[in-house]
Amino acid sequence: MDKSPAPSLLPIFRSQQQAELLALILGDPSVEHTLTDLAEKTGTPYASVHREIERAESAGITISRLVGRTRLVRANEASPYFVGLADVLVKAFGAPWVLANALADIAGIDHAYIYGSWAARASGEASQRPVGDIDVLVLGKPDRDALYAAASNAEQRLGRSIQITIRASDWLTTGSGTFYDTVVARPMIPLPIPD
């Protein structure tokens, strides 16, 4: 029996493990995951992952297939719950949450944002190309080694490459140039990093 408490951030899920697993699966419906991969990325025991996937599949939230003896799991985009549930899970437990937690203890970060194709897709922009990596804009003067180590940990958790760009704290108001124009012209998702 899963004894982890309901997540305090969004207590509508049975447990933190359930919410994190579903966020990982529904957050990128084109990716198939093995149960071992899900256990490693979320730090959840394999048996708990297996139980949560069984529950999700019986509710029609996920679907799976066998390749040899390996079970591959992905989001069921045909589920009537998919769009709404994926939106809630990604906002509460997806990449913004994982990145904010990874960067929370790094001094010198004034603000951080996800930008680029991941932010555009999460904001509802359609695209024919799959999202490859997650671009993160960090404003301030953080310790670069600590920042890149935190990004590496988040990469393993999210299963995506994370590209960090560091700029001065006032860059969004004083910046200029092609890169600046490109970044500010598209959606940006602020990371809720505590002060």
N, C-alpha and C positions, 0 to 999 in steps of 0.2 A: 504494500500500500504506500502511495506517495505521501510522505509526511511534510514536504516543504510547504510553508505557508503561502497563502494567496499573496501575489505581489502587491506591495503597498502603492506602487505607482498607478496601477489600474487593477483593482481587486475583483474584476469580473471573471478572471480566469482562476481555475482551480489551484494552480501553483505557478511559481516563477518558471519552473522547468517547462511546463506546458506552454506558457506564453512565449518563452524564448525559442522553443522548438518550432512552434507554429509561425512565429515571425520569420525565422530563417527559411522555412519552406514556402510560405505564402509571399514573402518579400521578393522572391525571384522565381516565379512559377515555371520558367523555362528550364530550370536546373533540376536534375534528378540526384537525390542523395542516398547513400547507403546508410543503414542504421549506425554503423561504426563511425562514419563520417559525422553524422549528427551528434553522436555521443561525444566525440572528440571536440567538435567545434563549440558545443555548449557546456562541456564539462559535466554532463549528465550521465549517470550510470546506464550502461547498455540496456539492462532490464527495464529501467524506467522509460527509456526512449521507445523500446518495443511496445510497452503498454500504452504510451501516449499516441503512438502511430496507429495502434489497433483502434483506439477510441476515435481518433480523427478520421480514420478510414471508414469506420462503421457509421459515422455521422456524415460521410460524403465530402469531407473537407479536403482529404488527400486521396490519392490513388497510388497504387504500386504495381510493379511487375517484377517477375523473376528473370534474371539473366544467369543461367546456371543455378547456383545456390545463393546468389546475391540478390537481395531485395532492394529495388530502387524505388524511392518514394518521391513524389512531387505533388504540387498543389493541384487540386481538381478545379480548373478554371470554369467548368460547367456548373459548379455548385451555385445555387442561388445566394449563398452566403459569401462567396469568394471576394467580390469587390469590396464590400463593406468591412468584412473581417480583415482582409489584407491591409486595407487603409488604416484601421485601428491598430493592428499589430505592428506595422512598420513604424507608425508614429510613436508608439509607446515602447517598443522593444527592438526595433530594427536598427539599421545603420546609424541614424542620428543618436540613438540611445547608447549603442555600443561605443561609438566614437567619443561622445561626451564623457562617458565613464572612463575611457582610456586616457583622455586628456585632462581629467579633473584634477589630478595632483601635480600637474606641471606648472611651475611658477612662470610668470611672465606672459601668459596668454590673456589678452584682453577680450578678444572675441574669436570665434571660429565658425566657419560655415562650410556646408557641402555645396559645391557649385558644379557646373558642367552637366554632362548627360545624365548622371544619376539623379541630380536635383531636378532637372527638367522632367525626366520620366516620373519621378515621385510627385511632381506638381501637376501631372496630368498631360504633359506634352507627349504626343505620339511620335514614334520613330520607327523606321524600318530596321535600323541597326541595333544589335544587342548592346547593352551597357557593359563595357569592359572593366573599367576601374572606377574608383570613387575619388573625386578630386576634393581636397580639403584646403580651404584658405584659412590660415592662422594669422591673426593680427596681434602684434605685440613683439616682445623680445624673449621668447622662450629658450630654454636650453635645447639646442638642436639634437644632441645625442638622446636626451630623454624623450623628446618629441618623436624622433624616428623609431626608438624602441617601442614606444606606446603604439605608434602606427603599425609596426610589425605585429604586435600582439593582436590588434584589431583586425589586421589582414587575415590572420589565422582563424579568428572567430567568424569573420564574415565570408571568408573564402573568395575574397576579391583583393586585387592590388589597390593600395591607397597611395595617392600622389599628394604630397604635402607641398604647399606653397606658403612661404612666410613673407609677410609684408608689415610695414610700420602700422601702428595702431590707428592712425588717421587716413590710411590708404583709401578707404571707401569714399571719403569726402575730398581728398586732395589728389588722388591718383589720376593718371592720364596714360594715353598710349593704346595700342591695339589690344594688348592683353586685358587692360582695365576695361576697355569698351566691351570686349567679349564677355567678361565675367559679369559685369553689372547689367548687361542687356538680357540676361537669362535668369531663371529662378535661382534663388539661393536659399538654403535651409539653415537657419541658425542652429548651432549646437548648444544645448542648454547646460553650459559649463558653470558650476557654482562659483561664486566669488571667493 
